Amino acid sequence: LAFTRSAFVAKKANHAQPNWLGVGLAFGTSAALWAFLIKEHGEDVMEYERRKQARGHHKCTECS
C-alpha cells in the first residue's frame, strides 16, 4: 500500500465525449490571437506609410 497519492492520474481518453470546453477555449484563443495580430499588422502598415509619406516631404537635407 502507498500512503501518498499521485497528483497525476492516468486514465484512458474518452474519444466518444470530447472536452468541448477545452476545444472551444483552444480555438477561441487561437482566433483571438490571429485577430489581434492582423489588427496590429494593419496599424503597423498604416504607421509605415505615414512615416514614409512624411519622410518624402521633409525639407532637411541632412536627414535623408
PDB file of N, CA, C, O and CB in Angstrom:
ATOM      1  N   LEU A   1       0.828  -1.188   0.000  1.00  0.00           N
ATOM      2  CA  LEU A   1       0.000   0.000   0.000  1.00  0.00           C
ATOM      3  C   LEU A   1       0.873   1.253   0.000  1.00  0.00           C
ATOM      4  O   LEU A   1       1.924   1.310   0.638  1.00  0.00           O
ATOM      5  CB  LEU A   1      -0.942  -0.003   1.209  1.00  0.00           C
ATOM      6  N   ALA A   2       0.401   2.238  -0.730  1.00  0.00           N
ATOM      7  CA  ALA A   2       1.096   3.509  -0.751  1.00  0.00           C
ATOM      8  C   ALA A   2       0.346   4.486   0.146  1.00  0.00           C
ATOM      9  O   ALA A   2      -0.884   4.537   0.136  1.00  0.00           O
ATOM     10  CB  ALA A   2       1.219   4.057  -2.200  1.00  0.00           C
ATOM     11  N   PHE A   3       1.090   5.248   0.912  1.00  0.00           N
ATOM     12  CA  PHE A   3       0.467   6.194   1.832  1.00  0.00           C
ATOM     13  C   PHE A   3       0.290   7.585   1.206  1.00  0.00           C
ATOM     14  O   PHE A   3      -0.300   8.475   1.818  1.00  0.00           O
ATOM     15  CB  PHE A   3       1.300   6.302   3.102  1.00  0.00           C
ATOM     16  N   THR A   4       0.797   7.761   0.001  1.00  0.00           N
ATOM     17  CA  THR A   4       0.639   9.043  -0.688  1.00  0.00           C
ATOM     18  C   THR A   4      -0.123   8.808  -1.988  1.00  0.00           C
ATOM     19  O   THR A   4      -0.135   7.710  -2.544  1.00  0.00           O
ATOM     20  CB  THR A   4       2.028   9.712  -0.969  1.00  0.00           C
ATOM     21  N   ARG A   5      -0.751   9.873  -2.442  1.00  0.00           N
ATOM     22  CA  ARG A   5      -1.465   9.792  -3.710  1.00  0.00           C
ATOM     23  C   ARG A   5      -0.739  10.658  -4.735  1.00  0.00           C
ATOM     24  O   ARG A   5      -0.189  11.709  -4.405  1.00  0.00           O
ATOM     25  CB  ARG A   5      -2.951  10.242  -3.551  1.00  0.00           C
ATOM     26  N   SER A   6      -0.748  10.206  -5.956  1.00  0.00           N
ATOM     27  CA  SER A   6      -0.113  10.955  -7.022  1.00  0.00           C
ATOM     28  C   SER A   6      -1.011  12.117  -7.425  1.00  0.00           C
ATOM     29  O   SER A   6      -2.236  11.996  -7.410  1.00  0.00           O
ATOM     30  CB  SER A   6       0.186  10.046  -8.231  1.00  0.00           C
ATOM     31  N   ALA A   7      -0.399  13.244  -7.784  1.00  0.00           N
ATOM     32  CA  ALA A   7      -1.173  14.392  -8.258  1.00  0.00           C
ATOM     33  C   ALA A   7      -1.648  14.155  -9.689  1.00  0.00           C
ATOM     34  O   ALA A   7      -2.573  14.821 -10.154  1.00  0.00           O
ATOM     35  CB  ALA A   7      -0.332  15.685  -8.179  1.00  0.00           C
ATOM     36  N   PHE A   8      -1.028  13.224 -10.378  1.00  0.00           N
ATOM     37  CA  PHE A   8      -1.373  12.926 -11.766  1.00  0.00           C
ATOM     38  C   PHE A   8      -2.029  11.553 -11.831  1.00  0.00           C
ATOM     39  O   PHE A   8      -1.505  10.565 -11.316  1.00  0.00           O
ATOM     40  CB  PHE A   8      -0.115  12.980 -12.681  1.00  0.00           C
ATOM     41  N   VAL A   9      -3.169  11.521 -12.466  1.00  0.00           N
ATOM     42  CA  VAL A   9      -3.889  10.262 -12.595  1.00  0.00           C
ATOM     43  C   VAL A   9      -3.958   9.928 -14.075  1.00  0.00           C
ATOM     44  O   VAL A   9      -4.464  10.715 -14.875  1.00  0.00           O
ATOM     45  CB  VAL A   9      -5.323  10.344 -11.958  1.00  0.00           C
ATOM     46  N   ALA A  10      -3.452   8.771 -14.431  1.00  0.00           N
ATOM     47  CA  ALA A  10      -3.503   8.342 -15.825  1.00  0.00           C
ATOM     48  C   ALA A  10      -4.823   7.629 -16.060  1.00  0.00           C
ATOM     49  O   ALA A  10      -5.163   6.668 -15.369  1.00  0.00           O
ATOM     50  CB  ALA A  10      -2.298   7.417 -16.181  1.00  0.00           C
ATOM     51  N   LYS A  11      -5.558   8.118 -17.044  1.00  0.00           N
ATOM     52  CA  LYS A  11      -6.796   7.431 -17.405  1.00  0.00           C
ATOM     53  C   LYS A  11      -6.936   7.452 -18.911  1.00  0.00           C
ATOM     54  O   LYS A  11      -6.360   8.294 -19.599  1.00  0.00           O
ATOM     55  CB  LYS A  11      -8.030   8.086 -16.725  1.00  0.00           C
ATOM     56  N   LYS A  12      -7.702   6.523 -19.399  1.00  0.00           N
ATOM     57  CA  LYS A  12      -7.886   6.400 -20.836  1.00  0.00           C
ATOM     58  C   LYS A  12      -8.721   7.557 -21.360  1.00  0.00           C
ATOM     59  O   LYS A  12      -9.718   7.940 -20.748  1.00  0.00           O
ATOM     60  CB  LYS A  12      -8.545   5.061 -21.186  1.00  0.00           C
ATOM     61  N   ALA A  13      -8.310   8.112 -22.496  1.00  0.00           N
ATOM     62  CA  ALA A  13      -9.061   9.205 -23.109  1.00  0.00           C
ATOM     63  C   ALA A  13     -10.372   8.665 -23.675  1.00  0.00           C
ATOM     64  O   ALA A  13     -10.404   7.613 -24.313  1.00  0.00           O
ATOM     65  CB  ALA A  13      -8.224   9.899 -24.222  1.00  0.00           C
ATOM     66  N   ASN A  14     -11.439   9.401 -23.431  1.00  0.00           N
ATOM     67  CA  ASN A  14     -12.745   9.007 -23.946  1.00  0.00           C
ATOM     68  C   ASN A  14     -13.011   9.820 -25.213  1.00  0.00           C
ATOM     69  O   ASN A  14     -13.434  10.974 -25.145  1.00  0.00           O
ATOM     70  CB  ASN A  14     -13.878   9.228 -22.874  1.00  0.00           C
ATOM     71  N   HIS A  15     -12.759   9.205 -26.363  1.00  0.00           N
ATOM     72  CA  HIS A  15     -12.913   9.914 -27.629  1.00  0.00           C
ATOM     73  C   HIS A  15     -14.372  10.055 -28.044  1.00  0.00           C
ATOM     74  O   HIS A  15     -14.686  10.822 -28.954  1.00  0.00           O
ATOM     75  CB  HIS A  15     -12.144   9.200 -28.714  1.00  0.00           C
ATOM     76  N   ALA A  16     -15.249   9.333 -27.395  1.00  0.00           N
ATOM     77  CA  ALA A  16     -16.671   9.454 -27.703  1.00  0.00           C
ATOM     78  C   ALA A  16     -17.247  10.747 -27.130  1.00  0.00           C
ATOM     79  O   ALA A  16     -18.237  11.262 -27.649  1.00  0.00           O
ATOM     80  CB  ALA A  16     -17.441   8.245 -27.156  1.00  0.00           C
ATOM     81  N   GLN A  17     -16.644  11.276 -26.073  1.00  0.00           N
ATOM     82  CA  GLN A  17     -17.091  12.518 -25.433  1.00  0.00           C
ATOM     83  C   GLN A  17     -15.919  13.490 -25.340  1.00  0.00           C
ATOM     84  O   GLN A  17     -15.253  13.556 -24.307  1.00  0.00           O
ATOM     85  CB  GLN A  17     -17.684  12.237 -24.018  1.00  0.00           C
ATOM     86  N   PRO A  18     -15.657  14.253 -26.418  1.00  0.00           N
ATOM     87  CA  PRO A  18     -14.546  15.208 -26.348  1.00  0.00           C
ATOM     88  C   PRO A  18     -14.809  16.316 -25.340  1.00  0.00           C
ATOM     89  O   PRO A  18     -15.958  16.604 -25.003  1.00  0.00           O
ATOM     90  CB  PRO A  18     -14.289  15.814 -27.718  1.00  0.00           C
ATOM     91  N   ASN A  19     -13.753  16.923 -24.872  1.00  0.00           N
ATOM     92  CA  ASN A  19     -13.852  18.021 -23.918  1.00  0.00           C
ATOM     93  C   ASN A  19     -14.162  19.291 -24.711  1.00  0.00           C
ATOM     94  O   ASN A  19     -13.245  19.996 -25.133  1.00  0.00           O
ATOM     95  CB  ASN A  19     -12.528  18.175 -23.072  1.00  0.00           C
ATOM     96  N   TRP A  20     -15.442  19.584 -24.913  1.00  0.00           N
ATOM     97  CA  TRP A  20     -15.843  20.694 -25.771  1.00  0.00           C
ATOM     98  C   TRP A  20     -15.456  22.043 -25.193  1.00  0.00           C
ATOM     99  O   TRP A  20     -15.214  22.988 -25.945  1.00  0.00           O
ATOM    100  CB  TRP A  20     -17.329  20.654 -26.005  1.00  0.00           C
ATOM    101  N   LEU A  21     -15.393  22.152 -23.885  1.00  0.00           N
ATOM    102  CA  LEU A  21     -14.938  23.404 -23.276  1.00  0.00           C
ATOM    103  C   LEU A  21     -13.477  23.665 -23.648  1.00  0.00           C
ATOM    104  O   LEU A  21     -13.115  24.780 -24.021  1.00  0.00           O
ATOM    105  CB  LEU A  21     -15.106  23.357 -21.731  1.00  0.00           C
ATOM    106  N   GLY A  22     -12.655  22.644 -23.545  1.00  0.00           N
ATOM    107  CA  GLY A  22     -11.248  22.786 -23.910  1.00  0.00           C
ATOM    108  C   GLY A  22     -11.070  23.072 -25.392  1.00  0.00           C
ATOM    109  O   GLY A  22     -10.231  23.888 -25.776  1.00  0.00           O
ATOM    110  N   VAL A  23     -11.857  22.401 -26.226  1.00  0.00           N
ATOM    111  CA  VAL A  23     -11.788  22.630 -27.666  1.00  0.00           C
ATOM    112  C   VAL A  23     -12.187  24.074 -27.979  1.00  0.00           C
ATOM    113  O   VAL A  23     -11.524  24.747 -28.768  1.00  0.00           O
ATOM    114  CB  VAL A  23     -12.702  21.633 -28.425  1.00  0.00           C
ATOM    115  N   GLY A  24     -13.260  24.541 -27.367  1.00  0.00           N
ATOM    116  CA  GLY A  24     -13.722  25.910 -27.591  1.00  0.00           C
ATOM    117  C   GLY A  24     -12.712  26.941 -27.121  1.00  0.00           C
ATOM    118  O   GLY A  24     -12.477  27.942 -27.797  1.00  0.00           O
ATOM    119  N   LEU A  25     -12.113  26.695 -25.958  1.00  0.00           N
ATOM    120  CA  LEU A  25     -11.091  27.615 -25.457  1.00  0.00           C
ATOM    121  C   LEU A  25      -9.867  27.649 -26.372  1.00  0.00           C
ATOM    122  O   LEU A  25      -9.302  28.714 -26.616  1.00  0.00           O
ATOM    123  CB  LEU A  25     -10.671  27.217 -24.041  1.00  0.00           C
ATOM    124  N   ALA A  26      -9.464  26.493 -26.872  1.00  0.00           N
ATOM    125  CA  ALA A  26      -8.300  26.438 -27.759  1.00  0.00           C
ATOM    126  C   ALA A  26      -8.566  27.200 -29.052  1.00  0.00           C
ATOM    127  O   ALA A  26      -7.759  28.035 -29.460  1.00  0.00           O
ATOM    128  CB  ALA A  26      -7.931  24.980 -28.072  1.00  0.00           C
ATOM    129  N   PHE A  27      -9.687  26.917 -29.694  1.00  0.00           N
ATOM    130  CA  PHE A  27      -9.999  27.599 -30.948  1.00  0.00           C
ATOM    131  C   PHE A  27     -10.298  29.078 -30.727  1.00  0.00           C
ATOM    132  O   PHE A  27      -9.907  29.913 -31.543  1.00  0.00           O
ATOM    133  CB  PHE A  27     -11.183  26.928 -31.630  1.00  0.00           C
ATOM    134  N   GLY A  28     -10.978  29.411 -29.646  1.00  0.00           N
ATOM    135  CA  GLY A  28     -11.279  30.807 -29.344  1.00  0.00           C
ATOM    136  C   GLY A  28     -10.019  31.613 -29.090  1.00  0.00           C
ATOM    137  O   GLY A  28      -9.895  32.746 -29.556  1.00  0.00           O
ATOM    138  N   THR A  29      -9.086  31.033 -28.353  1.00  0.00           N
ATOM    139  CA  THR A  29      -7.824  31.708 -28.076  1.00  0.00           C
ATOM    140  C   THR A  29      -7.032  31.909 -29.365  1.00  0.00           C
ATOM    141  O   THR A  29      -6.465  32.976 -29.600  1.00  0.00           O
ATOM    142  CB  THR A  29      -6.995  30.906 -27.059  1.00  0.00           C
ATOM    143  N   SER A  30      -7.004  30.875 -30.188  1.00  0.00           N
ATOM    144  CA  SER A  30      -6.300  30.977 -31.461  1.00  0.00           C
ATOM    145  C   SER A  30      -6.911  32.060 -32.343  1.00  0.00           C
ATOM    146  O   SER A  30      -6.184  32.853 -32.940  1.00  0.00           O
ATOM    147  CB  SER A  30      -6.320  29.636 -32.188  1.00  0.00           C
ATOM    148  N   ALA A  31      -8.234  32.100 -32.430  1.00  0.00           N
ATOM    149  CA  ALA A  31      -8.909  33.108 -33.248  1.00  0.00           C
ATOM    150  C   ALA A  31      -8.651  34.513 -32.703  1.00  0.00           C
ATOM    151  O   ALA A  31      -8.435  35.448 -33.474  1.00  0.00           O
ATOM    152  CB  ALA A  31     -10.421  32.829 -33.304  1.00  0.00           C
ATOM    153  N   ALA A  32      -8.675  34.662 -31.384  1.00  0.00           N
ATOM    154  CA  ALA A  32      -8.430  35.970 -30.780  1.00  0.00           C
ATOM    155  C   ALA A  32      -7.000  36.438 -31.058  1.00  0.00           C
ATOM    156  O   ALA A  32      -6.781  37.611 -31.360  1.00  0.00           O
ATOM    157  CB  ALA A  32      -8.687  35.917 -29.264  1.00  0.00           C
ATOM    158  N   LEU A  33      -6.041  35.543 -30.959  1.00  0.00           N
ATOM    159  CA  LEU A  33      -4.646  35.916 -31.232  1.00  0.00           C
ATOM    160  C   LEU A  33      -4.451  36.304 -32.693  1.00  0.00           C
ATOM    161  O   LEU A  33      -3.753  37.274 -32.988  1.00  0.00           O
ATOM    162  CB  LEU A  33      -3.703  34.761 -30.870  1.00  0.00           C
ATOM    163  N   TRP A  34      -5.060  35.556 -33.608  1.00  0.00           N
ATOM    164  CA  TRP A  34      -4.954  35.903 -35.027  1.00  0.00           C
ATOM    165  C   TRP A  34      -5.596  37.256 -35.300  1.00  0.00           C
ATOM    166  O   TRP A  34      -5.036  38.062 -36.042  1.00  0.00           O
ATOM    167  CB  TRP A  34      -5.611  34.821 -35.899  1.00  0.00           C
ATOM    168  N   ALA A  35      -6.753  37.519 -34.718  1.00  0.00           N
ATOM    169  CA  ALA A  35      -7.427  38.801 -34.917  1.00  0.00           C
ATOM    170  C   ALA A  35      -6.548  39.941 -34.398  1.00  0.00           C
ATOM    171  O   ALA A  35      -6.428  40.978 -35.050  1.00  0.00           O
ATOM    172  CB  ALA A  35      -8.805  38.811 -34.207  1.00  0.00           C
ATOM    173  N   PHE A  36      -5.940  39.751 -33.234  1.00  0.00           N
ATOM    174  CA  PHE A  36      -5.052  40.757 -32.668  1.00  0.00           C
ATOM    175  C   PHE A  36      -3.846  41.004 -33.577  1.00  0.00           C
ATOM    176  O   PHE A  36      -3.473  42.151 -33.825  1.00  0.00           O
ATOM    177  CB  PHE A  36      -4.585  40.328 -31.276  1.00  0.00           C
ATOM    178  N   LEU A  37      -3.239  39.919 -34.072  1.00  0.00           N
ATOM    179  CA  LEU A  37      -2.063  40.061 -34.929  1.00  0.00           C
ATOM    180  C   LEU A  37      -2.410  40.754 -36.243  1.00  0.00           C
ATOM    181  O   LEU A  37      -1.631  41.573 -36.730  1.00  0.00           O
ATOM    182  CB  LEU A  37      -1.445  38.693 -35.210  1.00  0.00           C
ATOM    183  N   ILE A  38      -3.557  40.441 -36.819  1.00  0.00           N
ATOM    184  CA  ILE A  38      -3.970  41.075 -38.071  1.00  0.00           C
ATOM    185  C   ILE A  38      -4.240  42.558 -37.844  1.00  0.00           C
ATOM    186  O   ILE A  38      -3.867  43.392 -38.669  1.00  0.00           O
ATOM    187  CB  ILE A  38      -5.225  40.381 -38.648  1.00  0.00           C
ATOM    188  N   LYS A  39      -4.887  42.888 -36.725  1.00  0.00           N
ATOM    189  CA  LYS A  39      -5.145  44.292 -36.396  1.00  0.00           C
ATOM    190  C   LYS A  39      -3.832  45.049 -36.200  1.00  0.00           C
ATOM    191  O   LYS A  39      -3.666  46.149 -36.728  1.00  0.00           O
ATOM    192  CB  LYS A  39      -6.016  44.398 -35.127  1.00  0.00           C
ATOM    193  N   GLU A  40      -2.911  44.473 -35.454  1.00  0.00           N
ATOM    194  CA  GLU A  40      -1.618  45.111 -35.219  1.00  0.00           C
ATOM    195  C   GLU A  40      -0.848  45.286 -36.525  1.00  0.00           C
ATOM    196  O   GLU A  40      -0.200  46.313 -36.731  1.00  0.00           O
ATOM    197  CB  GLU A  40      -0.790  44.288 -34.225  1.00  0.00           C
ATOM    198  N   HIS A  41      -0.914  44.301 -37.398  1.00  0.00           N
ATOM    199  CA  HIS A  41      -0.223  44.404 -38.677  1.00  0.00           C
ATOM    200  C   HIS A  41      -0.790  45.563 -39.499  1.00  0.00           C
ATOM    201  O   HIS A  41      -0.040  46.322 -40.111  1.00  0.00           O
ATOM    202  CB  HIS A  41      -0.338  43.084 -39.459  1.00  0.00           C
ATOM    203  N   GLY A  42      -2.110  45.691 -39.507  1.00  0.00           N
ATOM    204  CA  GLY A  42      -2.738  46.801 -40.226  1.00  0.00           C
ATOM    205  C   GLY A  42      -2.300  48.148 -39.684  1.00  0.00           C
ATOM    206  O   GLY A  42      -2.022  49.071 -40.450  1.00  0.00           O
ATOM    207  N   GLU A  43      -2.239  48.263 -38.365  1.00  0.00           N
ATOM    208  CA  GLU A  43      -1.786  49.515 -37.751  1.00  0.00           C
ATOM    209  C   GLU A  43      -0.317  49.785 -38.071  1.00  0.00           C
ATOM    210  O   GLU A  43       0.067  50.929 -38.317  1.00  0.00           O
ATOM    211  CB  GLU A  43      -1.993  49.471 -36.230  1.00  0.00           C
ATOM    212  N   ASP A  44       0.502  48.737 -38.067  1.00  0.00           N
ATOM    213  CA  ASP A  44       1.921  48.910 -38.381  1.00  0.00           C
ATOM    214  C   ASP A  44       2.114  49.362 -39.823  1.00  0.00           C
ATOM    215  O   ASP A  44       2.959  50.215 -40.096  1.00  0.00           O
ATOM    216  CB  ASP A  44       2.685  47.607 -38.135  1.00  0.00           C
ATOM    217  N   VAL A  45       1.338  48.798 -40.752  1.00  0.00           N
ATOM    218  CA  VAL A  45       1.441  49.193 -42.154  1.00  0.00           C
ATOM    219  C   VAL A  45       1.012  50.650 -42.320  1.00  0.00           C
ATOM    220  O   VAL A  45       1.648  51.401 -43.059  1.00  0.00           O
ATOM    221  CB  VAL A  45       0.579  48.270 -43.046  1.00  0.00           C
ATOM    222  N   MET A  46      -0.065  51.054 -41.636  1.00  0.00           N
ATOM    223  CA  MET A  46      -0.516  52.436 -41.716  1.00  0.00           C
ATOM    224  C   MET A  46       0.545  53.392 -41.175  1.00  0.00           C
ATOM    225  O   MET A  46       0.780  54.449 -41.760  1.00  0.00           O
ATOM    226  CB  MET A  46      -1.825  52.612 -40.947  1.00  0.00           C
ATOM    227  N   GLU A  47       1.185  53.029 -40.069  1.00  0.00           N
ATOM    228  CA  GLU A  47       2.243  53.858 -39.483  1.00  0.00           C
ATOM    229  C   GLU A  47       3.445  53.941 -40.425  1.00  0.00           C
ATOM    230  O   GLU A  47       4.043  55.004 -40.588  1.00  0.00           O
ATOM    231  CB  GLU A  47       2.678  53.292 -38.112  1.00  0.00           C
ATOM    232  N   TYR A  48       3.788  52.819 -41.036  1.00  0.00           N
ATOM    233  CA  TYR A  48       4.888  52.803 -42.000  1.00  0.00           C
ATOM    234  C   TYR A  48       4.588  53.736 -43.172  1.00  0.00           C
ATOM    235  O   TYR A  48       5.443  54.523 -43.580  1.00  0.00           O
ATOM    236  CB  TYR A  48       5.141  51.370 -42.510  1.00  0.00           C
ATOM    237  N   GLU A  49       3.382  53.648 -43.706  1.00  0.00           N
ATOM    238  CA  GLU A  49       3.005  54.502 -44.837  1.00  0.00           C
ATOM    239  C   GLU A  49       3.004  55.986 -44.424  1.00  0.00           C
ATOM    240  O   GLU A  49       3.434  56.849 -45.190  1.00  0.00           O
ATOM    241  CB  GLU A  49       1.608  54.093 -45.376  1.00  0.00           C
ATOM    242  N   ARG A  50       2.519  56.268 -43.211  1.00  0.00           N
ATOM    243  CA  ARG A  50       2.500  57.648 -42.723  1.00  0.00           C
ATOM    244  C   ARG A  50       3.920  58.191 -42.605  1.00  0.00           C
ATOM    245  O   ARG A  50       4.191  59.315 -43.028  1.00  0.00           O
ATOM    246  CB  ARG A  50       1.781  57.733 -41.364  1.00  0.00           C
ATOM    247  N   ARG A  51       4.822  57.406 -42.034  1.00  0.00           N
ATOM    248  CA  ARG A  51       6.208  57.858 -41.879  1.00  0.00           C
ATOM    249  C   ARG A  51       6.916  57.978 -43.225  1.00  0.00           C
ATOM    250  O   ARG A  51       7.726  58.882 -43.430  1.00  0.00           O
ATOM    251  CB  ARG A  51       6.978  56.899 -40.973  1.00  0.00           C
ATOM    252  N   LYS A  52       6.607  57.063 -44.139  1.00  0.00           N
ATOM    253  CA  LYS A  52       7.215  57.124 -45.471  1.00  0.00           C
ATOM    254  C   LYS A  52       6.765  58.388 -46.196  1.00  0.00           C
ATOM    255  O   LYS A  52       7.559  59.046 -46.869  1.00  0.00           O
ATOM    256  CB  LYS A  52       6.849  55.870 -46.298  1.00  0.00           C
ATOM    257  N   GLN A  53       5.485  58.718 -46.054  1.00  0.00           N
ATOM    258  CA  GLN A  53       4.961  59.932 -46.687  1.00  0.00           C
ATOM    259  C   GLN A  53       5.560  61.179 -46.037  1.00  0.00           C
ATOM    260  O   GLN A  53       5.900  62.131 -46.739  1.00  0.00           O
ATOM    261  CB  GLN A  53       3.420  59.970 -46.593  1.00  0.00           C
ATOM    262  N   ALA A  54       5.693  61.190 -44.719  1.00  0.00           N
ATOM    263  CA  ALA A  54       6.270  62.340 -44.014  1.00  0.00           C
ATOM    264  C   ALA A  54       7.745  62.514 -44.378  1.00  0.00           C
ATOM    265  O   ALA A  54       8.237  63.639 -44.462  1.00  0.00           O
ATOM    266  CB  ALA A  54       6.116  62.171 -42.488  1.00  0.00           C
ATOM    267  N   ARG A  55       8.434  61.424 -44.589  1.00  0.00           N
ATOM    268  CA  ARG A  55       9.845  61.479 -44.954  1.00  0.00           C
ATOM    269  C   ARG A  55      10.012  62.086 -46.348  1.00  0.00           C
ATOM    270  O   ARG A  55      11.020  62.741 -46.614  1.00  0.00           O
ATOM    271  CB  ARG A  55      10.473  60.071 -44.901  1.00  0.00           C
ATOM    272  N   GLY A  56       9.056  61.882 -47.228  1.00  0.00           N
ATOM    273  CA  GLY A  56       9.125  62.426 -48.577  1.00  0.00           C
ATOM    274  C   GLY A  56       8.954  63.931 -48.605  1.00  0.00           C
ATOM    275  O   GLY A  56       9.442  64.577 -49.532  1.00  0.00           O
ATOM    276  N   HIS A  57       8.275  64.521 -47.616  1.00  0.00           N
ATOM    277  CA  HIS A  57       8.013  65.956 -47.578  1.00  0.00           C
ATOM    278  C   HIS A  57       8.968  66.694 -46.647  1.00  0.00           C
ATOM    279  O   HIS A  57       8.759  67.870 -46.350  1.00  0.00           O
ATOM    280  CB  HIS A  57       6.586  66.208 -47.147  1.00  0.00           C
ATOM    281  N   HIS A  58      10.003  66.021 -46.191  1.00  0.00           N
ATOM    282  CA  HIS A  58      10.940  66.604 -45.238  1.00  0.00           C
ATOM    283  C   HIS A  58      11.894  67.547 -45.974  1.00  0.00           C
ATOM    284  O   HIS A  58      12.421  67.186 -47.026  1.00  0.00           O
ATOM    285  CB  HIS A  58      11.730  65.494 -44.490  1.00  0.00           C
ATOM    286  N   LYS A  59      12.120  68.730 -45.448  1.00  0.00           N
ATOM    287  CA  LYS A  59      12.935  69.755 -46.104  1.00  0.00           C
ATOM    288  C   LYS A  59      14.432  69.649 -45.767  1.00  0.00           C
ATOM    289  O   LYS A  59      15.270  70.176 -46.499  1.00  0.00           O
ATOM    290  CB  LYS A  59      12.427  71.126 -45.715  1.00  0.00           C
ATOM    291  N   CYS A  60      14.763  68.976 -44.670  1.00  0.00           N
ATOM    292  CA  CYS A  60      16.142  68.907 -44.211  1.00  0.00           C
ATOM    293  C   CYS A  60      16.956  67.984 -45.128  1.00  0.00           C
ATOM    294  O   CYS A  60      16.524  66.875 -45.439  1.00  0.00           O
ATOM    295  CB  CYS A  60      16.202  68.412 -42.746  1.00  0.00           C
ATOM    296  N   THR A  61      18.124  68.446 -45.553  1.00  0.00           N
ATOM    297  CA  THR A  61      18.959  67.621 -46.442  1.00  0.00           C
ATOM    298  C   THR A  61      19.874  66.691 -45.659  1.00  0.00           C
ATOM    299  O   THR A  61      20.430  65.754 -46.232  1.00  0.00           O
ATOM    300  CB  THR A  61      19.796  68.511 -47.357  1.00  0.00           C
ATOM    301  N   GLU A  62      20.044  66.928 -44.358  1.00  0.00           N
ATOM    302  CA  GLU A  62      20.925  66.091 -43.541  1.00  0.00           C
ATOM    303  C   GLU A  62      20.248  64.812 -43.084  1.00  0.00           C
ATOM    304  O   GLU A  62      20.926  63.874 -42.662  1.00  0.00           O
ATOM    305  CB  GLU A  62      21.404  66.865 -42.336  1.00  0.00           C
ATOM    306  N   CYS A  63      18.932  64.754 -43.160  1.00  0.00           N
ATOM    307  CA  CYS A  63      18.194  63.627 -42.590  1.00  0.00           C
ATOM    308  C   CYS A  63      17.812  62.570 -43.620  1.00  0.00           C
ATOM    309  O   CYS A  63      16.976  61.720 -43.313  1.00  0.00           O
ATOM    310  CB  CYS A  63      16.955  64.128 -41.914  1.00  0.00           C
ATOM    311  N   SER A  64      18.361  62.577 -44.785  1.00  0.00           N
ATOM    312  CA  SER A  64      17.953  61.620 -45.811  1.00  0.00           C
ATOM    313  C   SER A  64      18.523  60.283 -45.571  1.00  0.00           C
ATOM    314  O   SER A  64      18.276  59.359 -46.346  1.00  0.00           O
ATOM    315  CB  SER A  64      18.347  62.082 -47.159  1.00  0.00           C
TER     316      SER A  64
END
